[in-house]
Amino acid sequence: MRPSLPSVVNPDSPLPPTAEISAMSLAGFRLASFLRPALHPVSLLRSSVSVLSSQPAFQPALISSNHVALNSNMNLIRGMKVRSSVKKICDGCSVVKRKGRVYVICSKNPRHKQRQG
């Protein structure tokens, strides 16, 4: 015996009733509107344009103070360039071999750091 469907289920929906109910109950209406076009690519363009235009461009409530502090700290950490061929750029650059890889480390300019790989 099949249980009766709640009034939330749309009979014209391409999703099975259980998938639509769980999608709406877990994350609200926006998740369900993103799932429908993914399952049916014919209506992908039409529905994604309407969903994207209905959302505000900037949502300040989603950004926490910890998230902003983490991003500002990450900008201070500079990585290194990964190249197939590394070479000295200035007089402060030195070529070293560590862990089976060739590195260029510069004492004058941190932007000259390179790793071969």
LUMRO-432577 format. One record per residue (C-alpha): residue number from 1; residue in one letter; x negated, y negated, z negated. Coordinates in Angstrom, 2 decimals, always signed. Layout:
BEGIN
<pos: NUM; code: A; c1: X; c2: Y; c3: Z>
...
This chain:
BEGIN
<pos: 1; code: M; c1: +0.00; c2: +0.00; c3: +0.00>
<pos: 2; code: R; c1: -1.43; c2: -3.37; c3: +1.03>
<pos: 3; code: P; c1: -1.38; c2: -6.18; c3: -1.53>
<pos: 4; code: S; c1: +0.40; c2: -9.35; c3: -0.58>
<pos: 5; code: L; c1: -1.80; c2: -12.18; c3: +0.68>
<pos: 6; code: P; c1: -1.93; c2: -15.49; c3: -1.16>
<pos: 7; code: S; c1: -0.58; c2: -18.58; c3: +0.52>
<pos: 8; code: V; c1: -4.15; c2: -19.90; c3: +1.08>
<pos: 9; code: V; c1: -4.85; c2: -17.48; c3: +3.93>
<pos: 10; code: N; c1: -4.39; c2: -18.89; c3: +7.40>
<pos: 11; code: P; c1: -2.70; c2: -16.28; c3: +9.67>
<pos: 12; code: D; c1: -4.37; c2: -17.81; c3: +12.76>
<pos: 13; code: S; c1: -7.86; c2: -17.49; c3: +11.24>
<pos: 14; code: P; c1: -10.35; c2: -15.25; c3: +13.07>
<pos: 15; code: L; c1: -11.78; c2: -14.03; c3: +9.72>
<pos: 16; code: P; c1: -10.30; c2: -11.11; c3: +7.80>
<pos: 17; code: P; c1: -8.14; c2: -12.32; c3: +4.90>
<pos: 18; code: T; c1: -10.55; c2: -11.07; c3: +2.22>
<pos: 19; code: A; c1: -13.53; c2: -12.88; c3: +3.78>
<pos: 20; code: E; c1: -11.62; c2: -16.13; c3: +4.04>
<pos: 21; code: I; c1: -10.40; c2: -15.94; c3: +0.44>
<pos: 22; code: S; c1: -13.86; c2: -15.17; c3: -0.95>
<pos: 23; code: A; c1: -15.46; c2: -17.91; c3: +1.15>
<pos: 24; code: M; c1: -12.98; c2: -20.50; c3: -0.09>
<pos: 25; code: S; c1: -13.17; c2: -19.39; c3: -3.69>
<pos: 26; code: L; c1: -16.98; c2: -19.29; c3: -3.80>
<pos: 27; code: A; c1: -17.96; c2: -22.55; c3: -2.18>
<pos: 28; code: G; c1: -14.84; c2: -24.38; c3: -1.18>
<pos: 29; code: F; c1: -13.47; c2: -25.37; c3: +2.18>
<pos: 30; code: R; c1: -16.74; c2: -26.54; c3: +3.78>
<pos: 31; code: L; c1: -18.35; c2: -23.08; c3: +3.61>
<pos: 32; code: A; c1: -15.35; c2: -21.50; c3: +5.30>
<pos: 33; code: S; c1: -15.43; c2: -24.12; c3: +8.04>
<pos: 34; code: F; c1: -19.10; c2: -23.30; c3: +8.69>
<pos: 35; code: L; c1: -18.48; c2: -19.54; c3: +8.75>
<pos: 36; code: R; c1: -15.74; c2: -19.58; c3: +11.36>
<pos: 37; code: P; c1: -17.86; c2: -21.12; c3: +14.17>
<pos: 38; code: A; c1: -20.74; c2: -18.77; c3: +13.38>
<pos: 39; code: L; c1: -18.53; c2: -15.77; c3: +14.01>
<pos: 40; code: H; c1: -16.95; c2: -17.24; c3: +17.15>
<pos: 41; code: P; c1: -19.51; c2: -19.21; c3: +19.23>
<pos: 42; code: V; c1: -16.84; c2: -20.40; c3: +21.69>
<pos: 43; code: S; c1: -15.52; c2: -22.88; c3: +19.16>
<pos: 44; code: L; c1: -18.98; c2: -23.67; c3: +17.73>
<pos: 45; code: L; c1: -19.45; c2: -27.08; c3: +19.33>
<pos: 46; code: R; c1: -15.95; c2: -28.37; c3: +18.69>
<pos: 47; code: S; c1: -15.77; c2: -27.39; c3: +15.01>
<pos: 48; code: S; c1: -19.37; c2: -28.32; c3: +14.14>
<pos: 49; code: V; c1: -18.90; c2: -31.83; c3: +15.52>
<pos: 50; code: S; c1: -15.76; c2: -32.33; c3: +13.43>
<pos: 51; code: V; c1: -17.41; c2: -30.94; c3: +10.28>
<pos: 52; code: L; c1: -20.56; c2: -33.03; c3: +10.71>
<pos: 53; code: S; c1: -18.64; c2: -36.22; c3: +11.37>
<pos: 54; code: S; c1: -16.48; c2: -35.71; c3: +8.27>
<pos: 55; code: Q; c1: -19.50; c2: -35.56; c3: +5.92>
<pos: 56; code: P; c1: -21.10; c2: -38.76; c3: +4.65>
<pos: 57; code: A; c1: -24.61; c2: -39.48; c3: +5.92>
<pos: 58; code: F; c1: -26.13; c2: -39.87; c3: +2.44>
<pos: 59; code: Q; c1: -25.06; c2: -38.05; c3: -0.71>
<pos: 60; code: P; c1: -26.93; c2: -39.49; c3: -3.71>
<pos: 61; code: A; c1: -25.21; c2: -37.13; c3: -6.17>
<pos: 62; code: L; c1: -27.13; c2: -34.15; c3: -4.75>
<pos: 63; code: I; c1: -30.54; c2: -35.66; c3: -5.54>
<pos: 64; code: S; c1: -31.70; c2: -35.18; c3: -9.11>
<pos: 65; code: S; c1: -34.46; c2: -37.10; c3: -10.85>
<pos: 66; code: N; c1: -36.60; c2: -33.94; c3: -11.13>
<pos: 67; code: H; c1: -36.31; c2: -33.35; c3: -7.40>
<pos: 68; code: V; c1: -37.46; c2: -36.89; c3: -6.59>
<pos: 69; code: A; c1: -40.40; c2: -36.66; c3: -9.00>
<pos: 70; code: L; c1: -41.46; c2: -33.34; c3: -7.50>
<pos: 71; code: N; c1: -41.43; c2: -34.74; c3: -3.97>
<pos: 72; code: S; c1: -43.46; c2: -37.79; c3: -4.95>
<pos: 73; code: N; c1: -46.08; c2: -35.55; c3: -6.58>
<pos: 74; code: M; c1: -46.22; c2: -33.30; c3: -3.55>
<pos: 75; code: N; c1: -47.09; c2: -36.25; c3: -1.32>
<pos: 76; code: L; c1: -50.24; c2: -36.80; c3: -3.38>
<pos: 77; code: I; c1: -51.53; c2: -33.28; c3: -2.69>
<pos: 78; code: R; c1: -53.21; c2: -33.19; c3: +0.70>
<pos: 79; code: G; c1: -53.70; c2: -29.90; c3: +2.50>
<pos: 80; code: M; c1: -56.19; c2: -29.06; c3: +5.16>
<pos: 81; code: K; c1: -56.12; c2: -28.79; c3: +8.93>
<pos: 82; code: V; c1: -56.07; c2: -25.24; c3: +10.28>
<pos: 83; code: R; c1: -57.91; c2: -24.99; c3: +13.59>
<pos: 84; code: S; c1: -59.39; c2: -22.28; c3: +15.76>
<pos: 85; code: S; c1: -62.65; c2: -24.23; c3: +16.00>
<pos: 86; code: V; c1: -63.86; c2: -26.32; c3: +13.08>
<pos: 87; code: K; c1: -66.66; c2: -28.89; c3: +13.25>
<pos: 88; code: K; c1: -68.22; c2: -31.64; c3: +11.19>
<pos: 89; code: I; c1: -66.60; c2: -35.04; c3: +11.72>
<pos: 90; code: C; c1: -68.89; c2: -37.28; c3: +9.64>
<pos: 91; code: D; c1: -72.09; c2: -37.17; c3: +7.57>
<pos: 92; code: G; c1: -70.21; c2: -36.16; c3: +4.43>
<pos: 93; code: C; c1: -68.78; c2: -32.99; c3: +6.01>
<pos: 94; code: S; c1: -70.34; c2: -29.64; c3: +5.13>
<pos: 95; code: V; c1: -69.53; c2: -26.22; c3: +6.58>
<pos: 96; code: V; c1: -69.07; c2: -23.43; c3: +4.02>
<pos: 97; code: K; c1: -67.97; c2: -19.81; c3: +4.26>
<pos: 98; code: R; c1: -65.65; c2: -18.57; c3: +1.51>
<pos: 99; code: K; c1: -63.38; c2: -15.53; c3: +1.33>
<pos: 100; code: G; c1: -64.31; c2: -14.55; c3: +4.88>
<pos: 101; code: R; c1: -63.19; c2: -17.87; c3: +6.33>
<pos: 102; code: V; c1: -65.08; c2: -20.91; c3: +7.55>
<pos: 103; code: Y; c1: -64.22; c2: -24.21; c3: +5.86>
<pos: 104; code: V; c1: -65.29; c2: -27.80; c3: +6.43>
<pos: 105; code: I; c1: -65.25; c2: -29.82; c3: +3.22>
<pos: 106; code: C; c1: -65.93; c2: -33.56; c3: +3.24>
<pos: 107; code: S; c1: -67.12; c2: -35.55; c3: +0.25>
<pos: 108; code: K; c1: -66.42; c2: -38.91; c3: +1.90>
<pos: 109; code: N; c1: -63.01; c2: -38.46; c3: +3.50>
<pos: 110; code: P; c1: -60.49; c2: -35.84; c3: +2.28>
<pos: 111; code: R; c1: -58.72; c2: -35.95; c3: +5.65>
<pos: 112; code: H; c1: -61.67; c2: -34.13; c3: +7.21>
<pos: 113; code: K; c1: -60.89; c2: -30.88; c3: +5.32>
<pos: 114; code: Q; c1: -60.49; c2: -28.02; c3: +7.79>
<pos: 115; code: R; c1: -60.07; c2: -24.25; c3: +7.73>
<pos: 116; code: Q; c1: -60.75; c2: -21.90; c3: +10.60>
<pos: 117; code: G; c1: -57.94; c2: -19.49; c3: +11.26>
